[in-house]
Every structure is written in structure tokens, then in C-alpha cells.
Amino acid sequence: MLTLYGFGRVNSKVVGVTRDLRVLWTLEELGVPYRVHGVDHPAGELQSEEFRRLNPFTQVPVLEDDGFVLTESAAILLYLAEKTGRLIPADLQGRAQVTRWCFAALNSVEPPLFQILMIDLLGAADPTGEQRRPGLVKYAERVLSALESRLEGRPHLTGEAFTVADILMTTVLREVRNAGVLDGFPRVAAYRERCEGRPAWRRTLEAYEQRLGAPVGSAR
């Protein structure tokens, strides 16, 4: 059985945006048997020697598949898609397009969104956040404009089919779900809503909130 090392306890401020959600959602979409090994972040379990042997960067998520250990959320999603032959096309060029949009989600779209998220989470604890945020919003608007164009006439990033690239992109967009950044991009907002309307995502959030002991709906 697949084992996912995900959060068992985490700071309440980041509930709903932790990167184990990407893998949990994928596993639910695939319907494969798996178990979650909950890691207690506030208690320092990520810094233990045991966990460091799994991931030298001491980060979640980590996937273990019969002794094979894999880290980095995008690599895990692509591995699961290739292993099962689902959430990714069968042809080489189709798979390349999915890989392309996985990279785009993390390398092109996420950088400004994640920085905005961190500024909003830290608040006054970030002394330069207020000054940096407007520039980051402009940066975000530039990449979101490109995504808005991409989604014209397409329900998903690579066309009709929902793939692991859509899981990555949606979880990236969620980082600014409460920041007002998506308001000027109706296709992007509708795309996120469409992806989050999938039953597997709802199951993922319910189980995630229960495991973390978070209030119902707090991860949404």
C-alpha cells in the first residue's frame, strides 16, 4: 500500500494550503489504496533524523511505495499518474504537455502567489510586506492574464481532460483564494471552482480537516 507522509498537525494559519493536499487529492481521484502517516509539525517531527532520511529538505509531502521514496509534490503527482496510467495522456506529446503545465504551475504562476500568501499570513511580522505586496500583485496579474488566455475555450489546462496539471494549478491558485487577486480573472476563477467541485476534492478536504482536527469548512 502507498504511504503518504502528510501533516497530522500544523499551524492553523496554513490549513487548506499545505502541499500534501495535492497528493491527497490525486490519490482520491485515482481511487488507489493508501494510508496517511501524519507528521506533527509544531512538535518538530519534520526535523527528526528519521524524517530527514526520507527528505533531506525536511518537507511534506513524502510518498513511499513499497520501499521506494519520492519527494516534491509535482514529482509525486507525475509518478502516480505514470504508475496508474490515469490523469495523464497515453501519448508522449500529451504527457509532455501535462508536464509542461505542471512546471508552469510551480515555476511561472506560484512564485508571486506564494509571496502574497506569506505576506498576508505574516502581517505585521513582515516589516516590508506592505511595501512589497502591490508589486507582487502586479506580477501575479501578469501571470494570471496569461492563464486567463490559456483557459479560453478550454475547461482544463490541456483541453477536455482533467489531469495532474490541473490539480497542481488549482492548489496553487488556492494560495490567494482569500486575497482578492483572482477577482479580475473570471475564467481563472471559474476554472478553480470547476476543479474544486470534483467529488474527490471534497472527500480530500473532509478527511484532511478530520485528521488535523480543524473546524469543518476551515480548509475551504
LOTI-483948 format. One line per field, with one value per residue: chain; residue in three letters; residue number from 1; x negated, y negated, z negated of N, C-alpha, C, CB in turn. Coordinates in pm, whole numbers. Atoms other than C-alpha are relative to their C-alpha. Glycine has a CB too. Layout:
# LOTI-483948
kelo c(A,...)
zagu c(ALA,...)
nuba c(NUM,...)
n.c1 c(X,...)
n.c2 c(Y,...)
n.c3 c(Z,...)
ca.c1 c(X,...)
ca.c2 c(Y,...)
ca.c3 c(Z,...)
c.c1 c(X,...)
c.c2 c(Y,...)
c.c3 c(Z,...)
cb.c1 c(X,...)
cb.c2 c(Y,...)
cb.c3 c(Z,...)
//
This chain:
# LOTI-483948
kelo c(A,A,A,A,A,A,A,A,A,A,A,A,A,A,A,A,A,A,A,A,A,A,A,A,A,A,A,A,A,A,A,A,A,A,A,A,A,A,A,A,A,A,A,A,A,A,A,A,A,A,A,A,A,A,A,A,A,A,A,A,A,A,A,A,A,A,A,A,A,A,A,A,A,A,A,A,A,A,A,A,A,A,A,A,A,A,A,A,A,A,A,A,A,A,A,A,A,A,A,A,A,A,A,A,A,A,A,A,A,A,A,A,A,A,A,A,A,A,A,A,A,A,A,A,A,A,A,A,A,A,A,A,A,A,A,A,A,A,A,A,A,A,A,A,A,A,A,A,A,A,A,A,A,A,A,A,A,A,A,A,A,A,A,A,A,A,A,A,A,A,A,A,A,A,A,A,A,A,A,A,A,A,A,A,A,A,A,A,A,A,A,A,A,A,A,A,A,A,A,A,A,A,A,A,A,A,A,A,A,A,A,A,A,A,A,A,A,A,A,A)
zagu c(MET,LEU,THR,LEU,TYR,GLY,PHE,GLY,ARG,VAL,ASN,SER,LYS,VAL,VAL,GLY,VAL,THR,ARG,ASP,LEU,ARG,VAL,LEU,TRP,THR,LEU,GLU,GLU,LEU,GLY,VAL,PRO,TYR,ARG,VAL,HIS,GLY,VAL,ASP,HIS,PRO,ALA,GLY,GLU,LEU,GLN,SER,GLU,GLU,PHE,ARG,ARG,LEU,ASN,PRO,PHE,THR,GLN,VAL,PRO,VAL,LEU,GLU,ASP,ASP,GLY,PHE,VAL,LEU,THR,GLU,SER,ALA,ALA,ILE,LEU,LEU,TYR,LEU,ALA,GLU,LYS,THR,GLY,ARG,LEU,ILE,PRO,ALA,ASP,LEU,GLN,GLY,ARG,ALA,GLN,VAL,THR,ARG,TRP,CYS,PHE,ALA,ALA,LEU,ASN,SER,VAL,GLU,PRO,PRO,LEU,PHE,GLN,ILE,LEU,MET,ILE,ASP,LEU,LEU,GLY,ALA,ALA,ASP,PRO,THR,GLY,GLU,GLN,ARG,ARG,PRO,GLY,LEU,VAL,LYS,TYR,ALA,GLU,ARG,VAL,LEU,SER,ALA,LEU,GLU,SER,ARG,LEU,GLU,GLY,ARG,PRO,HIS,LEU,THR,GLY,GLU,ALA,PHE,THR,VAL,ALA,ASP,ILE,LEU,MET,THR,THR,VAL,LEU,ARG,GLU,VAL,ARG,ASN,ALA,GLY,VAL,LEU,ASP,GLY,PHE,PRO,ARG,VAL,ALA,ALA,TYR,ARG,GLU,ARG,CYS,GLU,GLY,ARG,PRO,ALA,TRP,ARG,ARG,THR,LEU,GLU,ALA,TYR,GLU,GLN,ARG,LEU,GLY,ALA,PRO,VAL,GLY,SER,ALA,ARG)
nuba c(1,2,3,4,5,6,7,8,9,10,11,12,13,14,15,16,17,18,19,20,21,22,23,24,25,26,27,28,29,30,31,32,33,34,35,36,37,38,39,40,41,42,43,44,45,46,47,48,49,50,51,52,53,54,55,56,57,58,59,60,61,62,63,64,65,66,67,68,69,70,71,72,73,74,75,76,77,78,79,80,81,82,83,84,85,86,87,88,89,90,91,92,93,94,95,96,97,98,99,100,101,102,103,104,105,106,107,108,109,110,111,112,113,114,115,116,117,118,119,120,121,122,123,124,125,126,127,128,129,130,131,132,133,134,135,136,137,138,139,140,141,142,143,144,145,146,147,148,149,150,151,152,153,154,155,156,157,158,159,160,161,162,163,164,165,166,167,168,169,170,171,172,173,174,175,176,177,178,179,180,181,182,183,184,185,186,187,188,189,190,191,192,193,194,195,196,197,198,199,200,201,202,203,204,205,206,207,208,209,210,211,212,213,214,215,216,217,218,219,220)
n.c1 c(-84,69,-2,28,36,-65,-12,-94,-28,68,-49,-135,2,27,-96,-65,97,119,24,-45,-133,13,15,-123,-102,33,-29,-146,-44,40,-71,92,15,113,-16,68,82,-9,121,-32,92,32,82,135,28,66,143,57,92,-79,-64,105,43,-98,8,104,-50,-93,-127,-113,-29,90,-74,74,-67,70,143,43,-35,0,-39,-39,-140,-24,59,-89,-120,34,28,-127,-69,68,-16,-136,-47,-118,23,105,-25,83,100,117,-20,-103,63,90,-80,-37,121,20,-89,42,109,-53,-70,93,110,-46,-118,7,90,-60,-114,51,53,-116,-53,87,-18,-130,4,91,-50,96,128,83,8,0,-108,-96,61,25,-121,-54,81,-28,-133,17,67,-103,-96,61,-4,-140,-52,40,-83,-135,0,14,-125,-107,-44,51,-43,118,122,42,-118,-119,30,56,127,74,36,-111,8,105,-37,-109,51,76,-96,-62,85,-49,-146,-58,78,-61,86,-63,-127,-4,29,-118,25,83,-84,-94,82,27,-127,-34,88,-30,-131,10,-24,125,53,-82,40,134,-9,-67,94,110,-45,-16,131,63,-85,-36,-145,-59,-5,113,100,-56)
n.c2 c(119,128,78,142,79,130,65,-46,122,110,132,22,101,-58,-106,19,32,-84,-65,-140,-5,-32,-145,-60,16,-93,-137,-16,-8,-130,-106,-108,-11,72,41,126,7,140,58,110,110,82,-76,-12,-131,17,17,-121,-71,-97,66,55,-107,-7,123,85,136,-6,55,-85,-142,-107,-121,-125,-103,-127,26,110,127,113,128,109,-27,-20,-129,-104,-5,-59,-142,-70,-3,-98,-133,-49,27,86,143,40,-69,-117,29,74,144,34,-1,115,120,-4,34,144,81,-20,94,136,28,22,93,126,57,-1,90,119,-36,-48,115,74,-81,14,136,7,-83,58,128,95,-67,26,147,57,-62,98,70,-94,-67,51,-46,-142,-11,27,-120,-104,33,-31,-144,-41,39,-106,-116,35,-23,-143,-70,34,-115,-125,-21,-32,57,-64,-29,-52,-94,43,-70,41,141,78,-10,92,139,39,17,125,111,9,76,138,-8,102,124,85,8,-66,65,55,-106,-86,-137,-65,-26,-107,-122,-47,-48,-124,-106,-26,-62,-144,-75,-43,113,14,-108,33,104,-53,-86,87,75,-95,-42,112,50,137,22,-36,112,94,-20,38)
n.c3 c(0,-1,123,-17,117,-8,130,100,75,-65,40,-54,-107,-133,-30,-129,-106,12,-129,-1,-61,-143,-14,52,-104,-107,46,1,-140,-54,70,37,145,58,139,32,121,41,59,90,-29,117,95,-52,-60,-129,23,56,-87,-74,-115,-86,-89,-108,-79,59,14,113,-45,-37,15,-40,-38,5,-78,14,20,-87,63,-93,56,-91,-32,-144,-36,53,-84,-130,25,19,-129,-85,60,-20,-135,9,22,-93,-127,-30,-102,47,-9,98,131,5,26,142,73,-22,82,140,21,-6,125,110,-32,-58,68,147,72,61,83,128,75,51,110,116,53,68,120,100,45,55,24,-118,0,-135,-77,-51,-113,-109,-49,-128,-113,-18,-60,-144,-51,-4,-105,-129,-27,-4,-131,-93,29,-46,-144,-25,32,-94,-78,57,139,79,-56,-126,-82,65,108,128,19,119,-15,55,146,43,-25,90,136,-2,0,132,91,9,-9,87,-16,-101,-118,-115,-31,-136,-97,11,-47,101,116,-34,-10,136,55,-71,49,140,9,-21,123,64,78,121,90,48,102,119,72,43,118,111,48,67,108,-38,-11,-129,-93,16,-105,-128)
ca.c1 c(0,-112,-206,-184,-368,-140,-55,105,81,-10,24,388,290,186,474,605,287,37,-122,-22,326,202,106,410,638,455,483,856,901,717,904,595,542,320,259,153,-133,-55,-358,-334,-491,-455,-617,-921,-880,-992,-1332,-1381,-1661,-1405,-1219,-1539,-1634,-1313,-1353,-1676,-1480,-1254,-936,-598,-476,-674,-542,-660,-571,-695,-1031,-1060,-1065,-977,-958,-848,-477,-491,-724,-487,-184,-356,-479,-128,14,-251,-214,161,190,454,479,224,250,107,-87,-430,-334,-21,-227,-478,-201,-83,-441,-475,-174,-293,-613,-417,-201,-503,-759,-551,-227,-313,-608,-409,-103,-305,-478,-142,-18,-320,-283,84,11,-273,-104,-294,-564,-688,-816,-845,-536,-307,-554,-623,-266,-147,-439,-369,-2,-107,-338,-50,183,-65,-87,286,358,162,356,684,594,495,833,1033,1233,1068,1226,882,522,458,812,1111,938,868,504,248,152,497,451,123,258,574,384,153,449,593,299,466,826,886,663,890,621,839,1130,1034,992,1332,1204,940,1191,1441,1167,1072,1437,1488,1188,1279,1628,1499,1614,1258,1158,1449,1353,993,1085,1319,1057,788,990,1073,709,589,874,962,1312,1540,1505,1186,978,1211)
ca.c2 c(0,-354,-561,-938,-1137,-1436,-1674,-1532,-1866,-2205,-2577,-2675,-2965,-2730,-2483,-2442,-2539,-2273,-2085,-1738,-1830,-1799,-1437,-1353,-1487,-1284,-966,-1025,-1086,-762,-559,-359,-221,-442,-537,-868,-889,-1213,-1427,-1668,-1989,-2203,-1923,-1928,-1587,-1725,-1795,-1443,-1229,-969,-1216,-1375,-1037,-1046,-1406,-1600,-1924,-1818,-1896,-1733,-1553,-1231,-924,-572,-294,46,-93,-349,-700,-1011,-1376,-1702,-1734,-1766,-1466,-1262,-1358,-1269,-940,-843,-936,-732,-439,-414,-541,-790,-1169,-1188,-1108,-788,-952,-1111,-1459,-1459,-1365,-1635,-1897,-1784,-1801,-2147,-2276,-2115,-2315,-2627,-2599,-2586,-2797,-3063,-3105,-3014,-3248,-3575,-3400,-3227,-3551,-3727,-3441,-3469,-3846,-3808,-3529,-3713,-4051,-4292,-4031,-4108,-4467,-4511,-4316,-4615,-4784,-4470,-4349,-4591,-4495,-4127,-4178,-4330,-4034,-3798,-3981,-3935,-3557,-3526,-3715,-3451,-3177,-3356,-3347,-2983,-2885,-3046,-2763,-2502,-2352,-2237,-2328,-2077,-2055,-1847,-1603,-1675,-1589,-1616,-1954,-2082,-1954,-2142,-2461,-2461,-2414,-2699,-2928,-2844,-3021,-3355,-3243,-3500,-3776,-3916,-3853,-3633,-3878,-4026,-3689,-3525,-3226,-3150,-3183,-2960,-2707,-2688,-2650,-2378,-2178,-2217,-2094,-1745,-1482,-1363,-1713,-1732,-1393,-1508,-1820,-1634,-1374,-1642,-1853,-1548,-1440,-1786,-1835,-2154,-2308,-2183,-2409,-2579,-2432,-2555)
ca.c3 c(0,71,-232,-224,-486,-532,-809,-1120,-1296,-1156,-1233,-1186,-956,-676,-696,-342,-157,-267,19,-97,27,386,335,124,397,661,456,411,784,861,601,508,155,-59,-417,-567,-815,-1000,-1085,-1378,-1252,-1568,-1772,-1545,-1381,-1044,-1200,-1332,-1194,-1091,-872,-743,-599,-396,-282,-342,-300,-590,-400,-345,-134,-101,80,1,244,129,17,299,153,352,250,418,483,864,894,678,887,1212,1064,954,1294,1476,1235,1284,1640,1528,1502,1785,2158,2301,2585,2545,2661,2448,2142,2230,2231,1887,1761,1914,1723,1400,1435,1530,1220,989,1176,1352,1157,798,721,686,540,269,174,142,-74,-304,-338,-427,-675,-849,-864,-1087,-1144,-791,-814,-436,-333,-294,-59,147,185,462,684,626,711,1045,1100,1017,1254,1538,1497,1429,1752,1940,1764,1839,2209,2193,2049,2329,2483,2259,1947,1832,1898,2174,2310,2212,1977,1610,1533,1255,1403,1306,952,919,1076,865,540,642,715,374,213,290,257,-20,119,393,654,875,888,1226,1396,1449,1648,1388,1105,1287,1360,994,894,1157,1038,671,748,812,558,496,382,140,-4,-34,-231,-465,-556,-584,-826,-1036,-1055,-1155,-1399,-1210,-1217,-941,-640,-760,-477,-207)
c.c1 c(-88,12,-35,-33,56,13,105,40,-84,58,133,2,-16,92,69,-96,-127,-13,30,138,-5,-5,126,112,-25,34,150,55,-29,72,-88,-10,-124,28,-80,-76,-4,-126,41,-101,-31,-89,-141,-33,-68,-151,-67,-92,74,63,-103,-54,97,-11,-104,41,104,135,100,52,-118,87,-94,83,-85,-152,-57,51,-14,48,27,137,24,-56,89,125,-28,-31,130,78,-63,22,137,50,124,-41,-117,26,-96,-112,-108,24,109,-58,-94,77,44,-121,-30,84,-20,-113,50,71,-98,-104,45,112,-21,-91,66,116,-47,-55,113,60,-84,10,129,2,-82,48,-111,-136,-94,-9,3,117,94,-55,-17,126,54,-79,24,138,-8,-66,102,99,-57,9,144,66,-35,84,144,12,-5,133,116,33,-50,54,-117,-125,-40,117,116,-32,-60,-125,-66,-47,109,1,-106,43,109,-51,-91,94,66,-83,46,152,69,-65,59,-76,66,125,10,-19,111,-24,-83,83,98,-72,-28,127,39,-84,34,140,-2,18,-127,-62,79,-35,-137,7,63,-95,-115,39,15,-136,-69,79,42,152,50,10,-119,-103,50,-39)
c.c2 c(-125,-68,-144,-61,-140,-58,69,-114,-111,-131,-30,-99,60,117,-33,-32,84,91,149,13,38,151,71,-6,99,143,25,10,139,116,117,9,-76,-26,-127,16,-148,-45,-123,-112,-85,72,25,131,-11,-10,124,67,103,-64,-57,106,18,-119,-92,-145,-12,-66,112,-52,89,121,120,108,127,-20,-110,-131,-113,-125,-98,30,26,134,115,13,66,150,80,11,105,142,60,-15,-86,-142,-51,75,117,-33,-93,-151,-47,-4,-120,-129,-5,-38,-149,-83,26,-97,-143,-38,-39,-106,-135,-66,-11,-106,-127,34,45,-114,-85,74,-21,-139,-10,82,-66,-134,-91,63,-12,-151,-63,51,-100,-74,92,53,-58,45,147,23,-26,118,113,-25,32,150,50,-40,104,126,-23,25,148,73,-38,122,134,16,29,-43,58,38,52,80,-70,82,-47,-145,-90,6,-96,-146,-46,-22,-123,-120,-18,-84,-145,-3,-105,-136,-95,-6,59,-73,-49,103,104,143,77,36,114,134,57,58,134,117,36,58,151,75,41,-112,-18,109,-30,-102,53,84,-81,-77,91,39,-111,-49,-144,-13,35,-125,-94,13,-49,-142)
c.c3 c(0,-136,32,-135,22,-138,-86,-91,60,-53,69,116,138,33,133,112,-10,123,0,62,147,21,-49,103,114,-38,-3,142,58,-65,-38,-152,-48,-147,-21,-130,-40,-72,-81,19,-123,-102,51,69,137,-15,-57,101,86,124,95,97,117,93,-63,-17,-111,34,27,135,38,31,-12,69,-6,-7,88,-59,100,-71,113,61,149,46,-46,87,134,-15,-13,131,92,-51,32,143,4,-34,84,131,21,98,-53,0,-97,-140,-16,-29,-147,-86,11,-95,-149,-34,-1,-129,-110,29,53,-80,-151,-63,-55,-94,-139,-84,-57,-119,-125,-62,-78,-128,-111,-54,-49,-28,119,18,138,85,63,122,120,65,131,122,29,61,151,69,15,113,138,30,6,131,105,-21,46,151,33,-17,92,85,-50,-142,-93,75,134,89,-81,-127,-123,-27,-130,11,-58,-152,-52,17,-97,-141,-9,-7,-136,-98,-15,3,-86,17,103,131,124,50,144,109,-4,47,-103,-122,27,12,-138,-62,63,-53,-145,-19,16,-132,-73,-82,-129,-101,-62,-113,-128,-84,-58,-126,-121,-58,-79,-123,23,7,139,87,-6,110,136,38)
cb.c1 c(96,56,-98,121,-156,138,35,-59,-32,14,-104,92,-111,-144,104,100,-36,6,-142,0,69,-126,-123,44,1,-149,-60,66,-69,-149,112,-141,-9,-26,-46,101,-146,120,-105,3,58,128,67,-95,129,54,-23,111,-109,109,94,-114,-13,142,139,-123,61,-61,-19,114,120,-107,57,-34,24,35,-76,52,-89,89,-109,-106,85,-63,-140,39,56,-120,-85,84,-4,-150,-19,93,27,101,-27,-144,-13,86,66,-121,35,114,-78,-76,124,53,-120,33,144,-45,-107,97,83,-68,-90,48,123,-45,-110,50,83,-108,-91,106,2,-144,-2,110,-58,-138,102,55,24,59,-124,-131,77,36,-135,-81,107,5,-147,-11,99,-83,-117,73,38,-148,-78,76,-57,-149,-3,32,-117,-104,38,-41,-43,-156,100,-6,-112,-83,-35,77,-95,105,-94,-121,-24,133,-33,-128,49,110,-76,-88,107,19,-144,-57,47,-10,-140,14,-132,37,22,-103,-137,113,-72,-118,78,73,-133,-54,111,-21,-148,-13,90,-137,81,-101,3,150,-4,-86,80,122,-54,-38,134,76,-88,-17,-73,-64,36,142,122,-67,-37,150)
cb.c2 c(0,-92,59,-73,-2,11,-148,114,17,8,-109,-49,-99,46,15,-107,-148,85,-20,57,-136,-66,50,-71,-145,-11,23,-117,-108,18,50,-23,148,-134,112,-117,60,-21,-37,47,-87,-43,133,-19,78,-125,-117,98,69,60,-111,-57,131,8,-70,7,-47,-68,-86,-1,37,33,-11,39,-46,93,123,20,-27,30,-54,-18,-117,-113,14,-32,-140,-73,17,-71,-138,-31,-6,-72,129,55,-27,32,-98,111,-63,32,-40,100,131,-14,-2,140,82,-37,27,146,18,-13,121,128,63,25,86,133,-39,-94,111,107,-85,-19,149,29,-104,47,138,-17,21,-60,148,70,-42,31,91,-101,-57,114,-8,-152,-24,73,-99,-127,43,7,-147,-45,77,-60,-137,33,32,-148,-73,60,-29,-120,-17,3,115,152,19,123,100,86,107,14,-23,92,-34,50,145,25,-17,106,126,-8,22,139,3,-85,137,44,34,-137,71,142,-115,-105,65,-58,-1,-91,-127,-33,-30,-116,-103,-17,-42,-127,-58,36,124,48,-130,6,136,-55,-119,84,110,-99,-70,125,43,-113,11,-39,-145,66,-78,21,146,14)
cb.c3 c(-123,111,-106,65,-25,68,18,-81,-154,156,33,-109,-25,8,-115,-9,-6,-130,40,-142,-15,58,-78,-129,54,36,-140,-74,86,-15,84,63,-41,76,-98,-9,23,-89,110,-149,108,-68,-31,-108,14,70,-93,-43,-82,-90,-48,-86,-78,-58,10,84,131,-123,126,-111,84,-113,144,-146,148,116,23,147,-125,123,-95,113,-44,81,-60,-147,21,63,-128,-105,66,7,-152,-93,71,-105,-147,-58,116,56,124,86,142,6,-22,131,92,-40,51,145,37,-23,108,117,-44,-35,100,141,28,-44,90,108,66,21,90,111,38,38,114,93,32,59,-110,-127,-32,129,-71,70,-88,-109,-41,-50,-106,-3,-28,-133,-66,22,-93,-133,-8,1,-108,-116,42,-18,-150,-33,66,-94,-143,90,140,1,-6,-33,-96,-29,105,96,49,-117,120,-22,149,56,-45,78,145,-1,-43,128,106,-57,48,115,-41,-145,39,-54,-26,-38,-93,14,-29,77,138,-41,-39,131,73,-87,22,153,11,-80,103,63,31,106,84,35,75,115,52,41,93,113,29,46,117,97,-133,135,-34,-18,-24,-133,10,-2)
//
